[in-house]
Amino acid sequence: MILKYFITFLTIFFSITSILLANGSASDEVIAKIENKYKNVNDYYATFRQEQPVRSLDKVQTNIGEMWIKKPGKIRWNYNIPKNEQIVSDGKYLWYYYVEEKYAIKRDIKDLGGNTNILSLLSDLNNLKKIYKINISKTTLDDTKYYLIELIPQDSEDDTINKQIIAVNMENLLIERMYIYDAFGNKSTIKFNNIKINKGIKDSVFEFKVPKDVDIQTAP
């Protein structure tokens, strides 16, 4: 499930202009603003709060952490509370690091999403439309106006995620929320705060250095 959050966020982050343009959801002026905004975004930082239902315990689990993104294709997603887990990619390999369990999983970025090459997905809207049915709407949440980008998997065999919604602030054009609905109708919410753009994030942030005594597994 975490991997799908990761892919979804990157997909929207790098192709938001094309998505809005293809769906005729915004005026030429707004499209120009979004295009100018994102073509000049080289790196991105935010803290996040994720609320996810746990059916077996009949409660909502809250995860808190940080994320860093840098073009082209670099990301670090750190879960700090309640458990320390990390997703790190330098654009070539993706690492899952489970700190408390002392093991890490290494994957080739080309293998993400089965036969889907994530780099191709992020750069080609036609590929994105093959994977998702895309709907755009507008709404107001907590007195803030948003574009809502709804992604519904085209693959009916995907039994984990029913749909995903990305909330883009209409004023600053930043992705501030994600909503993930599973096959049982449960909704997970991720809110992004303390967003910082173009602060010069170093490449070393996206390098995973294997700690001592950590068991490494290579995904097939």
C-alpha positions as CSV (number, residue, x, y, z in Angstrom):
1,M,0.0,0.0,0.0
2,I,2.8,2.4,0.8
3,L,4.3,1.8,-2.6
4,K,1.0,2.9,-4.3
5,Y,1.0,6.1,-2.2
6,F,4.5,6.8,-3.4
7,I,3.8,6.2,-7.1
8,T,0.6,8.2,-6.9
9,F,2.2,11.2,-5.4
10,L,5.1,11.3,-7.8
11,T,2.7,10.8,-10.8
12,I,0.6,13.8,-9.8
13,F,3.5,15.9,-8.8
14,F,5.3,15.6,-12.1
15,S,2.3,15.6,-14.5
16,I,-0.3,17.8,-12.8
17,T,-0.2,20.4,-15.7
18,S,-0.9,17.8,-18.3
19,I,-3.7,16.2,-16.3
20,L,-5.6,19.5,-15.8
21,L,-5.0,20.5,-19.4
22,A,-6.2,17.1,-20.8
23,N,-9.4,17.3,-18.8
24,G,-10.3,20.9,-19.6
25,S,-10.6,21.5,-15.9
26,A,-9.0,25.0,-15.8
27,S,-8.7,28.1,-17.8
28,D,-5.7,28.9,-20.0
29,E,-4.6,31.4,-17.4
30,V,-4.7,28.8,-14.6
31,I,-2.9,26.2,-16.7
32,A,-0.2,28.8,-17.5
33,K,0.2,29.5,-13.7
34,I,0.4,25.8,-12.9
35,E,2.9,25.1,-15.7
36,N,5.1,28.0,-14.6
37,K,4.9,26.8,-11.0
38,Y,5.9,23.2,-11.5
39,K,8.5,23.7,-14.3
40,N,10.4,25.8,-11.8
41,V,10.1,23.4,-8.9
42,N,13.4,21.5,-8.6
43,D,12.9,20.2,-5.0
44,Y,10.1,19.8,-2.5
45,Y,9.9,19.2,1.2
46,A,6.9,18.6,3.5
47,T,5.9,17.0,6.7
48,F,2.9,14.7,6.6
49,R,0.2,13.2,8.8
50,Q,-1.5,10.1,7.6
51,E,-4.7,8.7,9.2
52,Q,-5.4,5.1,8.1
53,P,-8.2,2.8,9.4
54,V,-7.1,-0.5,10.9
55,R,-10.1,-2.8,10.4
56,S,-8.9,-5.7,12.6
57,L,-8.5,-3.3,15.6
58,D,-11.5,-1.1,14.8
59,K,-9.4,2.1,15.1
60,V,-7.6,4.7,13.1
61,Q,-3.8,4.6,13.1
62,T,-1.9,7.9,12.8
63,N,1.5,8.0,11.0
64,I,3.6,11.2,11.1
65,G,6.7,11.8,9.0
66,E,8.6,13.8,6.4
67,M,9.2,13.7,2.6
68,W,11.7,15.1,0.2
69,I,11.5,15.1,-3.6
70,K,14.1,16.3,-6.1
71,K,14.0,16.2,-9.9
72,P,14.5,14.0,-11.7
73,G,12.9,11.1,-9.8
74,K,14.5,11.3,-6.4
75,I,12.5,10.8,-3.3
76,R,12.8,10.1,0.5
77,W,9.6,9.3,2.5
78,N,10.3,8.9,6.2
79,Y,7.7,7.5,8.7
80,N,8.8,8.7,12.2
81,I,5.7,7.9,14.3
82,P,4.6,5.3,15.5
83,K,7.3,3.3,13.7
84,N,10.5,4.3,12.0
85,E,10.3,3.3,8.3
86,Q,11.9,4.8,5.2
87,I,11.4,4.7,1.5
88,V,14.5,6.1,-0.4
89,S,15.2,6.4,-4.1
90,D,18.0,7.9,-6.0
91,G,16.1,7.5,-9.3
92,K,17.7,4.1,-10.0
93,Y,17.0,2.0,-7.0
94,L,14.2,2.0,-4.4
95,W,14.9,1.0,-0.8
96,Y,12.4,0.1,1.9
97,Y,14.1,0.3,5.3
98,Y,12.4,-1.0,8.4
99,V,14.6,0.5,11.1
100,E,13.3,-1.3,14.1
101,E,13.3,-4.7,12.4
102,K,16.8,-4.1,11.0
103,Y,16.1,-5.1,7.4
104,A,15.9,-3.4,4.1
105,I,14.5,-4.3,0.7
106,K,16.1,-3.2,-2.5
107,R,14.2,-2.8,-5.8
108,D,15.1,-1.7,-9.3
109,I,13.0,1.4,-10.1
110,K,12.2,0.0,-13.5
111,D,10.3,-2.9,-11.8
112,L,7.8,-0.7,-9.9
113,G,4.2,-1.4,-10.7
114,G,4.9,-4.7,-12.4
115,N,5.5,-4.0,-16.1
116,T,5.1,-0.3,-15.6
117,N,8.3,1.8,-15.8
118,I,7.7,4.6,-13.4
119,L,9.9,7.0,-15.3
120,S,7.8,6.5,-18.4
121,L,4.6,6.8,-16.4
122,L,5.7,10.2,-15.0
123,S,6.6,11.6,-18.3
124,D,3.8,10.4,-20.5
125,L,0.1,11.3,-19.8
126,N,-1.1,8.7,-22.2
127,N,0.5,6.0,-20.0
128,L,-1.2,7.5,-17.0
129,K,-4.6,7.5,-18.7
130,K,-4.1,3.8,-19.5
131,I,-3.7,3.1,-15.8
132,Y,-6.3,5.5,-14.3
133,K,-9.7,7.0,-15.2
134,I,-9.2,10.7,-14.3
135,N,-11.9,13.0,-13.1
136,I,-11.4,16.7,-12.0
137,S,-13.6,18.7,-9.8
138,K,-13.4,21.7,-7.5
139,T,-14.3,22.0,-3.8
140,T,-13.7,23.9,-0.6
141,L,-12.2,22.3,2.5
142,D,-11.6,24.2,5.7
143,D,-12.2,27.5,3.9
144,T,-9.6,26.6,1.3
145,K,-10.5,26.1,-2.4
146,Y,-9.0,23.0,-4.1
147,Y,-8.9,21.2,-7.4
148,L,-9.7,17.5,-6.7
149,I,-8.0,15.0,-9.0
150,E,-9.7,11.7,-8.8
151,L,-7.8,8.6,-10.1
152,I,-9.8,5.4,-10.5
153,P,-7.7,2.3,-11.5
154,Q,-8.6,1.0,-15.0
155,D,-7.5,-2.5,-13.9
156,S,-10.5,-4.1,-12.4
157,E,-8.3,-6.7,-10.9
158,D,-6.7,-4.2,-8.5
159,D,-8.4,-5.3,-5.3
160,T,-6.4,-3.0,-2.9
161,I,-7.3,0.5,-4.0
162,N,-10.7,1.6,-5.3
163,K,-9.8,5.2,-6.0
164,Q,-7.4,8.0,-5.0
165,I,-8.0,11.7,-4.8
166,I,-5.4,14.4,-4.8
167,A,-6.3,17.9,-3.4
168,V,-4.4,20.8,-5.1
169,N,-4.7,24.2,-3.4
170,M,-6.1,26.5,-6.1
171,E,-4.2,29.5,-4.7
172,N,-0.7,28.3,-4.3
173,L,-1.1,25.2,-6.6
174,L,0.5,22.9,-4.1
175,I,-0.6,19.3,-3.4
176,E,-1.8,19.5,0.2
177,R,-3.9,16.3,0.7
178,M,-4.3,12.8,-0.6
179,Y,-7.3,10.5,0.0
180,I,-7.1,6.8,-0.6
181,Y,-10.2,4.6,-0.7
182,D,-9.7,0.8,-0.5
183,A,-11.9,-2.0,-1.8
184,F,-13.8,-2.1,1.5
185,G,-14.7,1.6,1.4
186,N,-12.2,2.7,4.0
187,K,-10.6,6.1,3.5
188,S,-7.0,6.9,4.4
189,T,-6.0,10.6,4.5
190,I,-2.6,12.2,4.1
191,K,-2.2,15.9,4.8
192,F,1.0,17.7,3.8
193,N,2.2,20.7,5.9
194,N,5.3,22.9,6.2
195,I,5.8,22.7,2.5
196,K,9.1,24.2,1.2
197,I,10.0,24.6,-2.4
198,N,13.5,24.9,-4.0
199,K,15.5,24.9,-0.8
200,G,18.5,23.2,-2.5
201,I,18.1,19.7,-1.1
202,K,21.4,17.8,-1.5
203,D,21.6,14.6,-3.5
204,S,23.0,12.9,-0.4
205,V,19.5,13.0,1.1
206,F,18.4,10.4,-1.5
207,E,21.4,8.1,-1.0
208,F,20.7,5.0,1.1
209,K,23.7,3.9,3.1
210,V,23.1,0.5,4.6
211,P,23.7,0.5,8.3
212,K,25.6,-2.3,10.0
213,D,23.7,-5.4,11.1
214,V,20.9,-4.7,8.6
215,D,19.7,-7.7,6.6
216,I,19.3,-6.8,2.9
217,Q,16.7,-8.5,0.6
218,T,16.5,-8.0,-3.1
219,A,13.0,-8.0,-4.5
220,P,12.4,-10.5,-7.3
